[in-house]
Each structure stands twice: as C-alpha cells, then as structure tokens.
Amino acid sequence: MTIVETPIGVPLRESCIPVLETARLVLRVPQIEDVPAIAEHANNRKIAEMTANLPHPYRASDGSSFVAQCAAAEGFHFAVLIKTEGEPEFAGMCGMTRKPGERAPELGYWFGEPFWGRGIATEAARAIIDYAFSETEAETILGAARVVNPGSRRVLEKCGFQWCGAGLCRVKALGASVPVDRFQLDKSTWASLRAWGSTALPRQLFLAH
C-alpha cells in the first residue's frame, strides 16, 4: 500500500478516501471534471430505472449536485475509470452508503451502457468490498437488485453475496416502488470465499491535489 501525503487545503473527508487500483480500473473520489461524463452516461432511462436515486432525465446540474454532495455523504462514492494509454476513461460509479434505519451499509453501482458486459462492475464492486472489509469497521454489506435486472444480480452473486429475502425499493426515475431481491455479504464469508483474492488487495493512493 502506497500513501501519498495530502497537501494542506484538501477537505479532510476527501483526503481520507484513497484511490483504489485494480488490473483494469482506477477508483477515486468523483470530481467536478467528471460531471460531463457522469451526465452523458447517467442520462439513460435503462440505467435510471434500475437504480434507486438517479433521476431521468439526468442533467449536468444533477451531476454537479451529486459531486458536491459526495463530500458530506454517509459512506463513500468512487468514480470508476478504465485505464487507457492516455487519460483514464470514466465508466460509472460504485460506492457504499448506509440508509437511515439500516443495520449495515449497502453497495450500489451504475455503469454507462457502452461498458456493460465486460466484467467492469464486478471488478469495481470487488475493489469496494475489499476496501470496506479490510480498511473500515464494516462487518456486513447489503445489496439489492431489481427482479428484472439479472445482470446486477450476477454481479452480487459473483462477489459472494447471498440472497436474504425480497422487498420493495423506491425508484426515483419511476416515481414508484418496485420489487427487489435483497442480498448480504458478511465479513467472515468474504474472508473465506475471497475467490478473486489470487490478486492482491487493490493498491491505495491518497489523492493529491
């Protein structure tokens, strides 16, 4: 693990959130420079209707508000960037938040449609899970997927989540509640099942400004 000293003037919370690196991805705190890409990919009804909180249509102002709110949000949010020969390419978001009244944080993610079917969501989710269980006090992580979203369900199952029931989730883009399957992953299960653990834990670099 490599840590870059955070310069004076960087907000304390943001400076404490590391940059995670996997074989193909870099995960870091979302920045204002990401707003155009966030708005471009999030403005997709097929994505919005599978998430709880994305509005549709999704405008640049929504992206700006989201980035601004991340510094004060409960939990952590990472912009997921794909490594390229040049600048990394924004692909989506992945993070973890604790909803009011919930006993544990919940994993959440969305990715632009051009990046579906490439294993990127699973790779990003595993990095987040590894970080949460190895660097925070989390003992359990929750997850949920709409019953009509088998792709999201596969991501959770490939990360070791176990089905624990069904319920309803309010979807902002629909203005209605929809059926979801609920999942959970315990730290003890993660420790024993870490099948993706033939690789090292994601490297951490604290973001320098």
N, C-alpha and C positions, 0 to 999 in steps of 0.2 A: 504494500500500500504506500503510495506516494502522496504527500500532502503539500500543496503549495500555500505558503503563508498568505493570508488575506490582507490586502492593503487597508490602511486607515480610510474610513469613509464608506466602506461597504456595509449595508444594513446587516445587523448581527444575525438575524434569522437566515437571510440569504447566504451569508458567508459560511454558515454551519452546514449547508446542504451540499454534499460533494458532487463531483462529476463522476458518473459510472461509465465504464468502458467494457464492452463485450467484443466478441470476434468481429461483428459487423456494425456495431452501434455505439454511439455516444449518447448518454442521457445526462441532461443538465437542466438547471432552472430555466423556465421559459423567459425570454427576454423580449423587449419591445420590438426588436428587429424581426422577431418571429411572427408578428401579427399578420402581415400579408399572407404568409403561407398557412397559418392557422385558419384564417378566414377562407382562403381558397379551398382547403380540403374539408373543413367543417361544414361548409355551406352545401351539404349534400343530404337530401332527405333520407336516403338509405342509411346514412350514418346516424343522423339525429334521432330517428325513430327507434334505434337500438340502444340509445343511451338515456340516462335519466335527465341530464341537465342541459344538453345542447339545444338552443332554440333553433327554429327554422322559419324564415331564412336566417343565416348566420352572417352578420356584417362585421366589417373591420372594427367598428366600435365595440362589438361584443368581445372580439379578441383583445382589444386594448383593456377593457374592463377585467377580463379574466386574468391577464398578465399582472395587472395592478393588484388584484385580489390575492394572488398566489402567495405574496409575502406575508399576508396576515392569516392565511387559511390554516385550518386544523389539518395536520398531516403534511404531505409533500406531493408536489407535482413535478414531473420531468418532461421536458420536450425530448422526443426521441429522434435522433438524427442518424442517417445512414452514412457510413464512411464512404467517401469517394476520393478520386485522385485530386480533386480540388477541395472546395468548401463542403463540409458535410451537408446532406440534404434533409430538410425537415420531413418527417414521415407521419408523425402523430403525437399523441400524448399518453402518458402512463403514470399512474400515481396511486396514492393511498390516502383515504380520509376516514375519519370517524364521524358517523352521522349521530345527531342527538338521540340519546337513548340506546344506542348500540353498544354491545359489550366489547367489541373489537373493531379495529379499522377494516375498511373494505377496499379491495383492489378494484381499480377502474382503468379503462383504456379505450381509446379510439384511434383508428389509423385511416389515412386517406385511401380512397378506393384504389389508386394505382399500386398500392403496396400490399393489397390483400393477397393471400395465398402464397406468401414467401417465407412464412415462419417468423416474421419480424415481431408480431405481437407476442408470441411465445417467448422469444429471446428477450424481449424487453421486460415482460412480466417476470421471468425468472430472475433477472437482474434486480428488479424491485423487491421481490420476495427475499432473495439472498441478503440484500441490504437491510431489509426490515428485521429479519430474524437474527442477523449477525451483528448489527450495529444499533438497534433500538430495543426497547423493552417489550416489544410485541410478542405475545405467546400464541395468539390465534389470528388468522387473517380470514376475512369473509369475502365472498364473491357472489355474483348473481349474473344470470344471463336470461334474456327473454326466451321463452319456449320456442319461438320461431327463429332463433339465432343459433343454429348448431355450430357455426364457426367459433363463436365466443365460448360456447360450452366446451369445445375441444381444447381451446387454449387453457381453460381452467383445469381440465382433466389431465392434460399433458404436464401441468405444473404440480400435480399431486393433490389437487382439491378433491374432496369427497362430497357427494350430494347429501344435503341435510334437510331438504324439505322444499316446499313450494310456497309462493306468496304472491303479493301484488307489489308493483313498483310504479310510481307516478312518472310518466314520460312528458317532459315539458313540451316537446315538439308536437305531441298529440293532444295535449291538454286532457289526458285521461290516464287511468291506471291500467296496467296490463299484467298478465300472468308471467311470473319469472320462476326459474329454478334457482334455489339457493345452495351455496357450497361453502365449505370451510376447510382450512388447512391449519393444522396445529404444528407448533414448532418441533415437537418430538417426531411427528411424521416427516416433516421437512428434513430433519437431521438424518433420519434413517432411509428415506427414499430419494435423497438428492441424486437422482439418476443422471442429471445433467452435470453433476459435480466432478466428472472426469476433467473438467476445466476448472481453473482457479476461480475464486470469488472475483466479481468484477473489480477492476482497479478503481481507486478513488482519488480524484484530484479536486482539491477545493478551488472553486472558480476564482480566478484572479481578474480584477478589473483594472 
